[in-house]
């Protein structure tokens, strides 16, 4: 059973929903949830697709995916065909620079999605989209625990703020949110942000205010969340996002309040200087 809650779901206003009913066949191996999400996308937003990379080679015998693992041939085809599909069937232009984890399979996913859309834009490497970065601050402490307890238990302990060598979970969520806020594209454009399953799963849990997830909540390869902000300064904005066909709205101020309630101050956040707070 999924542990992510239903209580924060909201309905899209018919006046802003694009009401997409895609008739074209989805790319092979694309998670079904992506078509559900596409069908309820709004129009005329500064849209961000925060996605896990495409299909990669199998992890080694200990079950952990090293950063050297590349995309499979099917994964390369999927990324390119997904970019082509998005470009051809949504009222959004992908003609904007992408951001990505600096790991090869994430960069390749962004590059192939751009190629599928007929584009060749810059792909900016972002340390907040890889580990250590968004969750882990002291890998020499956190990595042995990761290998001992496994990835799902690791993320749940992170969410429960019970893991040495990592950030407060609200700081991790706010850091990623601020990265996206800073890189919002123009209205009517969609930016790609490519990362890994651990970051995406933790980010979604923080956004939905849950402290435990299970494997049903885990993002599949090439599965992602569509996100956009209200046209407000960061601290006053709502973060709106569509995950597995459902729309959620989360005030940034709510995450900030929870962060401060944990005993932290705003100056500890790894926010870029360009973020407007007021």
Secondary structure as GFF3:
##gff-version 3
##sequence-region A 1 278
A	DSSP	beta_strand	9	10	.	.	.	ID=ss1
A	DSSP	alpha_helix	32	38	.	.	.	ID=ss2
A	DSSP	beta_strand	47	52	.	.	.	ID=ss3
A	DSSP	alpha_helix	73	89	.	.	.	ID=ss4
A	DSSP	beta_strand	98	100	.	.	.	ID=ss5
A	DSSP	alpha_helix	104	116	.	.	.	ID=ss6
A	DSSP	beta_strand	123	125	.	.	.	ID=ss7
A	DSSP	three_ten_helix	127	129	.	.	.	ID=ss8
A	DSSP	alpha_helix	139	149	.	.	.	ID=ss9
A	DSSP	alpha_helix	151	159	.	.	.	ID=ss10
A	DSSP	alpha_helix	169	182	.	.	.	ID=ss11
A	DSSP	beta_strand	190	195	.	.	.	ID=ss12
A	DSSP	alpha_helix	197	207	.	.	.	ID=ss13
A	DSSP	three_ten_helix	215	217	.	.	.	ID=ss14
A	DSSP	beta_strand	224	229	.	.	.	ID=ss15
A	DSSP	three_ten_helix	234	236	.	.	.	ID=ss16
A	DSSP	beta_strand	238	243	.	.	.	ID=ss17
A	DSSP	beta_strand	246	251	.	.	.	ID=ss18
A	DSSP	alpha_helix	252	261	.	.	.	ID=ss19
A	DSSP	three_ten_helix	266	268	.	.	.	ID=ss20
###
